Amino acid sequence: MDTKKDVKIGQNSGLKLFGVVAGIIILGVMIKQFISVNISGNTKTDFSLTNNLTEKEFKEKAISVEYGDLLRTPQNYTGKILSVKCEVFQKGKSFLMVQSKAFSDTLNYFGDNIYVDYDGDNIIDGDIIHIYGEFEELLTYETALHIQQTVPRMRAKYIEMIKRR
């Protein structure tokens, strides 16, 4: 009889192990798909103030800003033209989520996420791009893991491909 109990315990342990492994796999999938953006309000920047600028003039007006400064004092940058070199890690229907170590010239893109309003089809996940656009606001969204995340939001006007995936 003790042998049968040992077998049952072994079978239950196997089921528990299977449950743990399945949970880890599900968590991994959730992390891979970790952003579910809920947006309300105006999603389009009014470029009327900069529409009279040529592409060259628009790009010349672009500034690089430290990521922390955008988070701390977004009101200082609303409507300003930004220059951001970054890597795309998620492309949605009308947006990009990109990562930039900082708004600098390094090719070390990770950590600092930016939400970019973008209407176009030539960009895919993994592309490294240079965005010129206007800073709009801070955007707070909920990840698939139900964590509130706040990131800078900008509207792309021009995008240059640095490196295709």
Secondary structure, DSSP 4 states (H G I P E B T S, - for coil): -HHHHHHHHHHHHHHHHHHHHHHHHHHHHHHHT-EE----S--S--GGGTTTS-HHHHHHH-B---HHHHHH-GGGTTT-EEEEEEEEEEE-SSEEEEE-SSSSS-S---S-EEEEE---SS--TT-EEEEEEEEEEEEEEEETTS-EEEEEEEEEEEEEEEE--
